[in-house]
Amino acid sequence: MDFDVIVIGAGYGGFDAAKHAADLGLKTAIIEFREMGGTCVNRGCVPSKALLAAAGRVRELGDAAHLAGFGITAGALQFDRQGIADHAAQLVATIRGNLTKTLERAGVTIVRGEGRLDGPQRVAVREASGIERVLTARDVIIATGSDPFVPPGITIDGETVFTSDDAIRLASLPQWLAIVGSGYIGLEFADVYTALGCEVTMIEALDRVMPTFDPDIAKLAARRLIEGRDIETRAGVLASRVTPGRPVTIELVDAASREPVETLEVDAVLVATGRVPVSATLNLASVGVETQRGFIPVDDGMRVLVGAEPVPHLWAVGDVTGKMMLAHTAAAQGVVAVENIVGGERRIDYRSIPAATFTHPEIGSVGLLEAEARREAEEQGYELGSVRSYFKANSKALAELESEGMLKLLFRKDTGEVLGAHIYGLHAADLIQEIANAIARRQSVRELVQEVHTHPTLSEVVEAAYKQAAHALAA
Ligand SMILES: Cc1cc2nc3c(=O)[nH]c(=O)nc-3n(C[C@H](O)[C@H](O)[C@H](O)COP(=O)(O)OP(=O)(O)OC[C@H]3O[C@@H](n4cnc5c(N)ncnc54)[C@H](O)[C@@H]3O)c2cc1C
């Protein structure tokens, strides 16, 4: 064998798998045909958070009423679109460079080219020059990630109609931008573009905006993140045809009846309708694997499955598996795969993986949605507990003049085990981690309520919820 482990794809999943394998002394290669770092570093988390960091400052410094509350008056605010775009591009270059160096230092062989399976334990790599060679490895990890999904009828030109791949370049600030999709990517870009002065129309096929969020959190968050901004929404409609140009035309049809509703003419359209796995060119048939809508079936130990049976020495991690498509999920799956390659018995615990939306303010969630928890409670015969704590009762939030926000905590009323949490409010993305850790340990609010939280911090919002929940158990 040429290697102990070959990883196909150098996104977050592939990176963590390769690094961990090399750290454990395995002879490891990683194959990548685009930029090192994959979606997160080049087209996802990293540049979008850089744009959001700048947009957040513009929003805050431009909010005279908010500043006046602190006794501050700021002068006329100016920003430079290209400067903000450069900040994102610079950050991408830095993180991509660091990540590549980390792999090199760990002793991972970086192979540039497109990888595909060539039967069991064999990977064919086509280099940019067209030369193809076959590498062998005891174990192969597929980490080929995902690309933006573009629904049929929508034509992308990369300038007036684009996906997040282009939006992160912030090449222009269209006066009127339509965003198709109100998931976390659509919301984050709505935050960026409205802070920078664009008007946004958000188009959602389901009957309410933010359909994937806890409904109570979504309702509260939408008041500020959508209704409080220059954003109008159209829910229950599909963008059936989007034609690039100046203007861009969007034909909207009713999502249920498919009857035409209206045609909009806007300056640009961002298509944020989800992501599709990158698996079509992997030659999975050579090992008998059938995908499910392109996603590679895996067990919780990250073994690739044919039916219920694992394929020997074949693993898949990250977005291509379709499980909680987030960078930290991909990374965690990568580590689990490698631990199992060296004989471990690790399983990924999706319930304790948090998710965050980095709007201003943020949204964080972990574990079960309330509807899922209710179903589980009925099936398993326990009573579901649900408590809410509010940022308006928190000293730190009040000091920051950011007292809007809520935490909903879901727990078992018999054992006190925490089942899920949903937060909207200042730094919710950081706050959710504490509850994710508690879920990972399957802790009860009985224990959690004994943990002392620093005063005054936002973490006391979590403490207040634990106290209420513990009280509800005792009652
Ligand atoms: C706008 C946006 C914002 C996001 N923000 C966040 C966030 O804040 N937090 C978060 O956790 N997640 C975020 N995500 C999601 C996150 O980017 C993905 O979940 C993560 O990148 C998945 O990692 P991966 O390793 O599975 O795949 P990818 O990052 O997609 O990497 C796969 C790599 O494989 C390569 N590849 C594919 N096929 C082959 C082949 N045949 N041969 C060689 N190489 C190949 C690709 O070029 C790519 O580099 C965001 C995504 C987007 C689009």
The ligand as an SDF file (V2000), in Angstrom:
LIG
                    3D

 53 58  0  0  0  0  0  0  0  0999 V2000
  -21.8770   30.8640    3.1340 C   0  0  0  0  0  0  0  0  0  0  0  0
  -21.6270   29.7300    4.0720 C   0  0  0  0  0  0  0  0  0  0  0  0
  -21.4250   29.9770    5.4180 C   0  0  0  0  0  0  0  0  0  0  0  0
  -21.1760   28.9360    6.2900 C   0  0  0  0  0  0  0  0  0  0  0  0
  -20.9910   29.2200    7.6020 N   0  0  0  0  0  0  0  0  0  0  0  0
  -20.7430   28.2270    8.4780 C   0  0  0  0  0  0  0  0  0  0  0  0
  -20.5110   28.5030    9.8440 C   0  0  0  0  0  0  0  0  0  0  0  0
  -20.5250   29.6570   10.2730 O   0  0  0  0  0  0  0  0  0  0  0  0
  -20.2400   27.4720   10.6760 N   0  0  0  0  0  0  0  0  0  0  0  0
  -20.2130   26.1810   10.2320 C   0  0  0  0  0  0  0  0  0  0  0  0
  -19.9790   25.2760   11.0330 O   0  0  0  0  0  0  0  0  0  0  0  0
  -20.4350   25.8790    8.9260 N   0  0  0  0  0  0  0  0  0  0  0  0
  -20.6960   26.8700    8.0470 C   0  0  0  0  0  0  0  0  0  0  0  0
  -20.8930   26.5690    6.7230 N   0  0  0  0  0  0  0  0  0  0  0  0
  -20.8930   25.1550    6.3070 C   0  0  0  0  0  0  0  0  0  0  0  0
  -19.4700   24.6350    6.1360 C   0  0  0  0  0  0  0  0  0  0  0  0
  -18.7800   25.4520    5.2280 O   0  0  0  0  0  0  0  0  0  0  0  0
  -19.4970   23.1950    5.6460 C   0  0  0  0  0  0  0  0  0  0  0  0
  -20.3280   22.4280    6.4860 O   0  0  0  0  0  0  0  0  0  0  0  0
  -18.1010   22.5990    5.6450 C   0  0  0  0  0  0  0  0  0  0  0  0
  -17.2740   23.3200    4.7850 O   0  0  0  0  0  0  0  0  0  0  0  0
  -18.1460   21.1270    5.2170 C   0  0  0  0  0  0  0  0  0  0  0  0
  -16.8600   20.6280    5.2000 O   0  0  0  0  0  0  0  0  0  0  0  0
  -16.4790   19.3670    4.2880 P   0  0  0  0  0  0  0  0  0  0  0  0
  -15.0660   19.0580    4.6360 O   0  0  0  0  0  0  0  0  0  0  0  0
  -17.4950   18.3150    4.4360 O   0  0  0  0  0  0  0  0  0  0  0  0
  -16.6200   19.8620    2.7850 O   0  0  0  0  0  0  0  0  0  0  0  0
  -16.0450   21.0940    1.9750 P   0  0  0  0  0  0  0  0  0  0  0  0
  -15.6420   22.1950    2.8710 O   0  0  0  0  0  0  0  0  0  0  0  0
  -17.0380   21.3870    0.9150 O   0  0  0  0  0  0  0  0  0  0  0  0
  -14.7040   20.5300    1.3480 O   0  0  0  0  0  0  0  0  0  0  0  0
  -14.6800   19.5180    0.4080 C   0  0  0  0  0  0  0  0  0  0  0  0
  -13.4200   19.6440   -0.4010 C   0  0  0  0  0  0  0  0  0  0  0  0
  -13.3050   18.5130   -1.2530 O   0  0  0  0  0  0  0  0  0  0  0  0
  -12.8150   18.9220   -2.5070 C   0  0  0  0  0  0  0  0  0  0  0  0
  -13.2000   17.9120   -3.4850 N   0  0  0  0  0  0  0  0  0  0  0  0
  -14.4420   17.5770   -3.8930 C   0  0  0  0  0  0  0  0  0  0  0  0
  -14.3980   16.5590   -4.7570 N   0  0  0  0  0  0  0  0  0  0  0  0
  -13.0930   16.2290   -4.8990 C   0  0  0  0  0  0  0  0  0  0  0  0
  -12.4040   15.2570   -5.6520 C   0  0  0  0  0  0  0  0  0  0  0  0
  -13.0550   14.3780   -6.4040 N   0  0  0  0  0  0  0  0  0  0  0  0
  -11.0430   15.2140   -5.5810 N   0  0  0  0  0  0  0  0  0  0  0  0
  -10.3670   16.0990   -4.7990 C   0  0  0  0  0  0  0  0  0  0  0  0
  -10.9770   17.0480   -4.0570 N   0  0  0  0  0  0  0  0  0  0  0  0
  -12.3220   17.0980   -4.1060 C   0  0  0  0  0  0  0  0  0  0  0  0
  -13.4760   20.2690   -2.7210 C   0  0  0  0  0  0  0  0  0  0  0  0
  -12.7650   21.0320   -3.6620 O   0  0  0  0  0  0  0  0  0  0  0  0
  -13.4160   20.8550   -1.3230 C   0  0  0  0  0  0  0  0  0  0  0  0
  -12.2290   21.5900   -1.1340 O   0  0  0  0  0  0  0  0  0  0  0  0
  -21.1170   27.6060    5.8130 C   0  0  0  0  0  0  0  0  0  0  0  0
  -21.3080   27.3350    4.4470 C   0  0  0  0  0  0  0  0  0  0  0  0
  -21.5540   28.3790    3.5900 C   0  0  0  0  0  0  0  0  0  0  0  0
  -21.7460   28.0790    2.1350 C   0  0  0  0  0  0  0  0  0  0  0  0
  1  2  1  0
  2  3  1  0
  2 52  2  0
  3  4  2  0
  4  5  1  0
  4 50  1  0
  5  6  2  0
  6  7  1  0
  6 13  1  0
  7  8  2  0
  7  9  1  0
  9 10  1  0
 10 11  2  0
 10 12  1  0
 12 13  2  0
 13 14  1  0
 14 15  1  0
 14 50  1  0
 15 16  1  0
 16 17  1  0
 16 18  1  0
 18 19  1  0
 18 20  1  0
 20 21  1  0
 20 22  1  0
 22 23  1  0
 23 24  1  0
 24 25  2  0
 24 26  1  0
 24 27  1  0
 27 28  1  0
 28 29  2  0
 28 30  1  0
 28 31  1  0
 31 32  1  0
 32 33  1  0
 33 34  1  0
 33 48  1  0
 34 35  1  0
 35 36  1  0
 35 46  1  0
 36 37  1  0
 36 45  1  0
 37 38  2  0
 38 39  1  0
 39 40  1  0
 39 45  2  0
 40 41  1  0
 40 42  2  0
 42 43  1  0
 43 44  2  0
 44 45  1  0
 46 47  1  0
 46 48  1  0
 48 49  1  0
 50 51  2  0
 51 52  1  0
 52 53  1  0
M  END
$$$$
